[in-house]
């Protein structure tokens, strides 16, 4: 059986769609029919391109969302205002580099709200719309393909939307568990796998939670895992995926927390499939940490292509990276994936859309070479 391929979820949005998403995010009036047509066409195109690239487990590209972490503010109550973000800790001392990255990747134009009141579910309609659009696209262009949809984990919400209301982090998480559970269960009930995005378990150590000590961060990450497990308690682990990353940007990353400091809490999470950065040059060496852990009840989906560079990896390099994991996990417990998403926020990102599809085609080629070599 060939080694399966997938990716982390988000895919490039066209200019028209990005502008519509940002306008809605800023409270501007957008023609609903135009929005619906534009999103549906984008998802149809993304599904077609994933099939052409040989992606086995595909997504809707998160194309109906302004971003993977902040979309929740239109679905949940309790958020408001705009909080200017702190520079990532590894970039704080490099103002010229920050300017260069902004010039290349674009500015983050989305609203960064804070938690300013009790969090509860406002509406499921955007979630149902996402499901409806993706189902329609799969039926037309991706029949027989396995598919997943992304959702923000409770901990991710806290890392991007800082707490200005609750007396404790635990209290904030408790309400998020109840508010996000219906979205998680709706995605699985629709027949899709659910991917929980969890950069709060690694990246947030030098971004959203950077004011915590390492020990305090690890304690918070354990709390976030407990919340994730509670929110997904009625979903079978085999229907769950989780993505861990250290940040989808081309910074020094010398402040990244090491995998060995968080691997135990990652493995304590319920999802059966773990997606993580393995091509990032700051973390590629950590395949040895995974080998030492050799989790028996998990499927590993290492990132074998970089989502911060327009280099298209050679399929032989992908094969070599993939074989490290196959050597100790076996073919049936490894899925070839990407380091991170290709369109994490509207109008923000470095990768040319055409290069995205070339990279995913190379991933398929590399996985086929690894299968043939066994």
C-alpha positions, 0 to 999 in steps of 0.5 A, a space after each residue: 500500500 502506498 504511503 499516504 500524503 496529506 497537508 496541514 490544512 490552510 491553502 492560498 486564498 486568491 486576492 478577491 477572496 482575501 479582500 472579502 474575508 478581511 472586509 467581513 473581519 473588520 465589520 464591513 458589509 459584504 454582499 452575501 451572494 458574492 461571498 458565497 460564490 467566491 468561497 465555493 469556487 475557491 474550495 472547488 478549485 482547491 479540491 481539484 488541485 489537491 486531487 491533481 497533486 495526489 493528496 490522499 487526505 485533503 481539506 477545504 483549505 480553510 478558505 472560508 475563514 480569515 485565519 486559522 486562529 481568529 475565525 472564532 470571534 464570529 462564532 463565539 461571544 465574549 471577544 472584542 477590541 483589537 490587541 497589538 501583538 508582541 513580536 515573537 521573542 526570536 524576532 524582538 531584537 531584529 527590527 530590520 528583519 521584521 520589516 523585511 519579513 513584513 514586506 515579503 509576507 504582507 501585514 497581518 490585517 486581521 482583527 486580533 480580539 481579546 476575551 472581554 466577557 463570558 465565552 459561549 457559542 453564538 452561532 453554528 451557521 458559519 461551521 455548517 456553511 464550511 461543511 456544506 461547501 466542502 461536502 459539495 466540492 468533494 462530491 463534485 471533484 474528490 469522490 472517494 478521497 478521505 478528507 479533514 477539516 481544521 478547528 482551533 483548539 481551546 488552547 490556541 484560542 487563548 494564545 491568540 485571544 488573550 484573557 482580559 475577563 476570567 480570573 484564571 486561565 483554567 476558567 477561560 479554558 473551561 468555557 472554551 471547551 463547552 463553546 468549541 465542542 459543538 463545532 468539533 462534533 459537527 465536523 466529525 458527524 459530517 464524515 470528516 476527520 477533525 484536525 485540532 490546530 495546537 501551536 499553543 503547545 510549542 510556538 506559543 512559548 515564544 509568541 502568545 505566552 512568551 511572558 511565562 517561564 519555561 516551567 510555567 509554559 509547560 504547565 499551561 500547555 498541560 492545561 491546554 491538552 486537558 481541555 482539548 481532551 475534554 472537548 473531544 471526549 465523545 470523538 474516537 481518537 482515530 477521527 482526530 488529528 492535531 498539528 504542532 508547530 513552532 511558527 510558520 515564518 522565516 525567523 531565527 527560531 533560536 527561542 523555540 522550545 525543544 521538542 523533548 520538553 513538550 513531547 510527553 504532553 503532546 503524546 497525552 493528547 487524544 488525537 491518534 494522528 500527530 502532524 509536526 514540523 520535520 523539515 524546519 531546519 531548527 527541528 529536523 534533527 528531532 526525528 531522533 526524539 520521535 524515534 526514542 518515544 516510538 509512540 505505539 498508539 499514534 500515527 506520525 505525519 511529519 512535515 517533509 516540505 517547508 511551508 516558509 520557502 519557495 524552494 520545491 524540495 526534490 522528491 529524493 530528499 522527501 524520500 530520505 526524510 520520510 524513511 527516517 520515520 518509516 524505519 521505526 514506525 512502519 509504513 502504515 503508521 506514517 503519513 507524509 505531510 507538510 510543516 505548516 499551512 500555506 495560507 494561515 491568514 488572509 493576505 499573509 504568506 510568502 509561498 506563491 500559490 503555484 509553488 504550493 501545488 508543485 510542493 504537494 506534487 513533489 510530496 506525492 512523488 517522494 512518498 511513492 519513492 519511499 513506498 517503492 524502496 521498501 
